[in-house]
Amino acid sequence: MQKVAQVRKAIIPVGGLGTRLLPATKVLPKEMLPVGRRPMIQYVVEEMRAAGLENICFVTGRKKALIQEHFDHDPELVRYLQDRRSDGLLAELAYLESGLYLTYIRQSGPQGVADALSLAEDYVGDGAFVTALGDSIICEPEMGTLLRSMITEHARSGAAATIAIEPVQRERGRHPSLVVPVPDAVVAAESFDVAEITDRVRTSETGHEWAISARYVFSPIIFEAIRGTRPARSGELLLVDALRMLLRQGERVRAVRLAPAQRHHDIGNFGGYFRAFLEFALNDETLGTELRDYVREYLASPHGCGEEE
């Protein structure tokens, strides 16, 4: 059984092409798109750090050099801010640049998240590790709470994988991979064992299903499952298929529910991006009140610069 103190590494796959966010992502990595005052990838890194994970491996791809540049030390910019006594901005940079140990591994192409994880097997070693998707943000009152809970549950249960889940209302045209609890599981509990991961929508008395929320804690046995996983029709190795392989092998997969105060933003398309940006902007400490007033005025007499159909 893994001890909580042993989980100190995180893998963040950022090798995808971001085609659903074109043309905004033609040159700019989708993980570098701003959400509020920060690029989305910075929120993910701050979450890892808040959970005590200071060793972070990015599995990158083509046109992802800007991610590394964002987290690199920039002495010229630091001197510029020092000369102008911009202490607040200097503090932001100092937070980014100290106490983090970042590694970068290059993925040859968009071959899937499971393939990205397989490239980091030597980096991980023989300990449990966290995986977080670089285009998903977890909003919570105290950053890192979800991951700390997942790490604790992973150690307590001795699971091969512990996944974050959230209830998702059924939407037309949306078919996420759904988590099915084991029979007689208390789904109202904070965590439960997983029996199956399916793409089939099923009847539910509560009107929703459990969907994976882009946060995982894995034991190294996940790499064996990945090696036994066949590519999907797209040619990619899918992480959900590797999780199914674990279940077929009789391994324990544990699910941890997001708390009511925790929110998952999946920013894989413009709908998710707009919702995330809007939430962060409207809750901005400095400009939030002004922006909320603007939105109310706009909705009262709509006009603007939207694209014509």
C-alpha positions as CSV (number, residue, x, y, z in Angstrom):
1,M,0.0,0.0,0.0
2,Q,1.4,3.4,-1.0
3,K,1.9,6.0,1.7
4,V,0.7,9.5,1.1
5,A,4.2,10.9,1.7
6,Q,5.5,8.8,-1.2
7,V,3.3,10.5,-3.8
8,R,5.4,13.4,-4.9
9,K,5.4,13.2,-8.7
10,A,2.8,14.4,-11.3
11,I,2.5,13.9,-15.0
12,I,0.7,16.5,-17.1
13,P,0.1,15.4,-20.7
14,V,0.0,18.5,-23.0
15,G,0.7,17.0,-26.4
16,G,-2.7,17.3,-28.0
17,L,-3.3,19.5,-31.1
18,G,-6.2,21.4,-29.7
19,T,-8.1,21.2,-33.0
20,R,-11.5,21.9,-31.4
21,L,-10.2,25.3,-30.4
22,L,-8.9,26.4,-33.8
23,P,-8.0,28.9,-35.1
24,A,-7.1,30.2,-31.6
25,T,-4.7,27.3,-31.1
26,K,-3.1,27.3,-34.6
27,V,0.1,28.7,-33.0
28,L,-0.7,29.0,-29.3
29,P,-0.9,25.8,-27.3
30,K,-4.4,25.4,-26.0
31,E,-2.9,25.0,-22.5
32,M,-1.6,28.5,-22.8
33,L,-4.9,30.1,-23.6
34,P,-5.7,32.7,-20.8
35,V,-8.4,31.9,-18.3
36,G,-8.9,35.0,-16.3
37,R,-5.4,36.4,-15.4
38,R,-3.4,33.2,-16.0
39,P,-2.9,30.6,-18.8
40,M,-4.9,27.5,-18.0
41,I,-1.8,25.4,-17.5
42,Q,-0.6,27.6,-14.6
43,Y,-3.8,26.8,-12.6
44,V,-3.0,23.1,-13.1
45,V,0.6,23.5,-11.9
46,E,-0.5,25.6,-8.9
47,E,-3.0,22.8,-8.0
48,M,-0.2,20.2,-8.1
49,R,2.0,22.4,-5.9
50,A,-0.8,23.0,-3.4
51,A,-1.2,19.3,-3.1
52,G,2.5,18.8,-2.3
53,L,3.5,17.7,-5.8
54,E,6.6,19.6,-6.7
55,N,8.1,17.2,-9.2
56,I,6.1,17.7,-12.4
57,C,6.7,16.1,-15.8
58,F,5.1,17.6,-18.9
59,V,4.7,15.3,-21.8
60,T,4.7,17.8,-24.6
61,G,4.4,17.8,-28.4
62,R,5.0,19.9,-31.4
63,K,4.5,23.6,-31.0
64,K,4.4,23.3,-27.2
65,A,7.7,25.1,-26.5
66,L,5.8,28.1,-25.1
67,I,4.7,26.0,-22.1
68,Q,8.4,25.5,-21.1
69,E,9.2,29.1,-21.8
70,H,6.3,30.2,-19.5
71,F,7.8,28.3,-16.5
72,D,11.4,29.2,-17.3
73,H,13.3,31.9,-15.4
74,D,13.3,35.2,-17.2
75,P,16.1,37.4,-15.8
76,E,15.5,40.2,-18.2
77,L,11.8,40.5,-17.3
78,V,12.7,40.3,-13.6
79,R,15.2,43.2,-13.9
80,Y,12.6,45.2,-15.8
81,L,10.0,44.7,-13.0
82,Q,12.6,45.4,-10.3
83,D,13.5,48.7,-11.9
84,R,9.9,49.7,-11.8
85,R,9.3,48.3,-8.3
86,S,6.5,46.1,-9.5
87,D,6.5,44.0,-6.3
88,G,3.2,42.3,-7.0
89,L,4.2,41.0,-10.4
90,L,7.6,40.0,-9.0
91,A,5.9,37.9,-6.4
92,E,3.9,36.1,-9.1
93,L,7.1,35.2,-11.0
94,A,8.9,34.1,-7.8
95,Y,6.0,31.8,-7.0
96,L,6.3,30.2,-10.5
97,E,10.1,29.9,-10.4
98,S,10.9,28.5,-7.0
99,G,10.3,25.1,-5.4
100,L,9.3,23.4,-8.6
101,Y,11.2,20.7,-10.4
102,L,10.0,20.5,-13.9
103,T,10.8,17.8,-16.5
104,Y,9.8,17.8,-20.2
105,I,9.4,14.7,-22.3
106,R,8.5,14.9,-26.0
107,Q,5.7,12.9,-27.5
108,S,6.3,12.2,-31.2
109,G,2.7,13.0,-32.1
110,P,-0.9,13.1,-30.8
111,Q,-1.0,9.5,-29.9
112,G,-3.2,9.7,-26.9
113,V,-2.9,10.3,-23.1
114,A,-2.1,6.7,-22.3
115,D,0.8,6.8,-24.8
116,A,1.9,10.1,-23.1
117,L,2.0,8.4,-19.7
118,S,3.9,5.4,-21.0
119,L,6.8,7.8,-22.0
120,A,7.1,8.9,-18.4
121,E,7.5,5.4,-16.9
122,D,11.2,5.7,-16.1
123,Y,10.5,9.2,-14.6
124,V,7.9,7.8,-12.3
125,G,9.9,4.8,-11.0
126,D,8.2,2.5,-8.6
127,G,5.9,4.9,-6.7
128,A,2.4,6.1,-7.1
129,F,1.9,9.3,-9.0
130,V,-0.7,11.9,-10.0
131,T,-1.9,12.6,-13.5
132,A,-3.8,15.8,-14.4
133,L,-4.9,16.8,-17.9
134,G,-3.5,20.1,-18.9
135,D,-6.7,21.5,-20.4
136,S,-8.9,20.9,-17.3
137,I,-9.1,23.2,-14.2
138,I,-10.4,22.2,-10.8
139,C,-12.0,25.2,-9.0
140,E,-12.2,24.6,-5.2
141,P,-12.2,26.8,-2.1
142,E,-8.8,25.5,-1.1
143,M,-6.6,24.6,-4.0
144,G,-5.2,21.0,-3.9
145,T,-8.0,19.6,-1.6
146,L,-9.3,17.2,-4.2
147,L,-5.9,15.8,-5.0
148,R,-5.0,15.4,-1.3
149,S,-8.2,13.5,-0.8
150,M,-7.5,11.3,-3.8
151,I,-3.9,10.5,-2.6
152,T,-5.2,9.6,0.8
153,E,-7.9,7.4,-0.6
154,H,-5.5,5.7,-3.0
155,A,-3.1,4.9,-0.1
156,R,-6.0,3.7,2.2
157,S,-7.6,1.5,-0.4
158,G,-4.5,0.1,-2.1
159,A,-6.1,0.7,-5.5
160,A,-4.3,0.4,-8.8
161,A,-6.0,3.7,-9.9
162,T,-8.1,6.4,-8.1
163,I,-10.1,8.7,-10.4
164,A,-12.0,11.9,-9.7
165,I,-15.6,11.8,-10.8
166,E,-18.5,14.2,-11.0
167,P,-22.2,13.9,-11.8
168,V,-23.0,15.0,-15.3
169,Q,-26.5,15.8,-16.5
170,R,-27.4,14.1,-19.8
171,E,-26.9,16.4,-22.7
172,R,-27.9,15.8,-26.3
173,G,-24.8,15.0,-28.4
174,R,-22.5,14.6,-25.3
175,H,-21.3,11.0,-24.6
176,P,-18.5,11.0,-22.0
177,S,-17.1,7.8,-20.6
178,L,-19.3,6.9,-17.6
179,V,-18.2,5.3,-14.3
180,V,-20.4,2.5,-13.1
181,P,-20.2,1.7,-9.3
182,V,-19.9,-1.9,-8.1
183,P,-23.2,-3.4,-7.1
184,D,-24.5,-2.2,-3.7
185,A,-22.0,0.6,-3.6
186,V,-23.0,3.6,-1.5
187,V,-22.8,6.2,-4.3
188,A,-23.7,9.0,-1.9
189,A,-20.4,8.3,-0.2
190,E,-17.3,10.4,-1.0
191,S,-15.7,7.4,-2.7
192,F,-16.6,3.9,-4.0
193,D,-15.2,1.0,-6.1
194,V,-15.7,1.1,-9.8
195,A,-17.2,-1.9,-11.6
196,E,-17.1,-0.7,-15.2
197,I,-16.4,2.3,-17.4
198,T,-18.8,2.5,-20.3
199,D,-19.8,4.7,-23.2
200,R,-23.4,3.6,-23.0
201,V,-25.9,5.9,-21.4
202,R,-28.0,4.0,-18.8
203,T,-31.2,4.8,-17.0
204,S,-30.6,6.5,-13.7
205,E,-33.1,7.4,-11.0
206,T,-31.1,10.5,-10.2
207,G,-31.0,11.7,-13.8
208,H,-27.3,11.8,-14.1
209,E,-24.2,9.6,-14.6
210,W,-20.7,9.7,-13.2
211,A,-18.1,11.1,-15.5
212,I,-14.3,11.2,-15.1
213,S,-13.0,14.6,-14.0
214,A,-9.4,14.6,-15.5
215,R,-7.6,13.9,-12.2
216,Y,-6.0,10.5,-11.4
217,V,-3.7,8.8,-8.9
218,F,-2.0,5.7,-10.4
219,S,0.1,2.9,-9.1
220,P,2.9,1.8,-11.5
221,I,0.8,-1.2,-12.6
222,I,-1.0,1.2,-14.9
223,F,2.0,0.9,-17.3
224,E,1.4,-2.8,-17.7
225,A,-2.3,-2.1,-18.5
226,I,-1.2,0.5,-21.1
227,R,1.1,-2.1,-22.8
228,G,-1.9,-4.4,-23.0
229,T,-4.2,-1.8,-24.5
230,R,-4.9,-1.6,-28.2
231,P,-5.1,1.7,-30.1
232,A,-8.5,3.1,-30.7
233,R,-9.8,3.7,-34.3
234,S,-8.2,7.1,-34.2
235,G,-4.8,5.4,-33.7
236,E,-4.5,6.8,-30.1
237,L,-3.9,4.9,-26.9
238,L,-6.8,6.1,-24.7
239,L,-6.4,6.3,-20.9
240,V,-10.0,5.1,-20.4
241,D,-9.1,1.9,-22.3
242,A,-6.2,1.4,-20.0
243,L,-8.5,1.8,-17.0
244,R,-10.8,-0.8,-18.5
245,M,-7.8,-3.1,-18.8
246,L,-7.1,-2.7,-15.1
247,L,-10.6,-3.7,-14.3
248,R,-10.5,-6.7,-16.6
249,Q,-7.3,-7.8,-14.8
250,G,-9.1,-7.7,-11.5
251,E,-7.4,-4.6,-10.2
252,R,-9.2,-2.3,-7.9
253,V,-10.2,1.1,-9.3
254,R,-11.5,3.6,-6.8
255,A,-13.6,6.7,-7.6
256,V,-13.6,9.9,-5.5
257,R,-16.5,12.4,-6.0
258,L,-16.0,16.1,-6.4
259,A,-17.5,17.9,-3.4
260,P,-20.4,20.3,-4.0
261,A,-18.0,23.2,-3.7
262,Q,-15.6,21.8,-6.3
263,R,-16.1,22.5,-10.0
264,H,-14.4,20.9,-13.0
265,H,-13.8,23.0,-16.1
266,D,-13.1,20.9,-19.2
267,I,-11.6,23.3,-21.7
268,G,-11.4,21.0,-24.7
269,N,-13.8,23.1,-26.8
270,F,-15.0,26.7,-27.1
271,G,-18.1,26.0,-24.9
272,G,-15.9,24.9,-22.0
273,Y,-13.4,27.7,-22.6
274,F,-16.0,30.4,-22.6
275,R,-17.7,29.1,-19.4
276,A,-14.3,28.9,-17.6
277,F,-13.2,32.3,-18.7
278,L,-16.5,33.8,-17.7
279,E,-16.4,32.3,-14.3
280,F,-12.9,33.4,-13.6
281,A,-13.5,36.9,-14.9
282,L,-16.8,37.5,-13.0
283,N,-15.0,36.4,-9.8
284,D,-11.9,38.5,-10.3
285,E,-11.1,40.3,-7.0
286,T,-10.4,43.6,-8.8
287,L,-12.7,43.6,-11.8
288,G,-15.4,41.1,-11.0
289,T,-18.0,43.6,-9.7
290,E,-17.5,45.9,-12.7
291,L,-17.8,42.9,-15.1
292,R,-21.0,41.6,-13.5
293,D,-22.5,45.1,-13.9
294,Y,-21.4,45.1,-17.5
295,V,-23.0,41.7,-18.2
296,R,-26.3,42.8,-16.6
297,E,-26.3,46.0,-18.8
298,Y,-25.4,44.0,-21.9
299,L,-28.2,41.4,-21.3
300,A,-30.7,44.2,-20.7
301,S,-29.9,45.7,-24.2
302,P,-28.0,43.2,-26.2
303,H,-25.6,44.4,-28.8
304,G,-22.0,43.6,-29.6
305,C,-19.4,42.4,-32.0
306,G,-20.2,38.8,-32.5
307,E,-19.6,37.0,-35.8
308,E,-22.4,36.8,-38.2
309,E,-23.6,33.4,-39.2
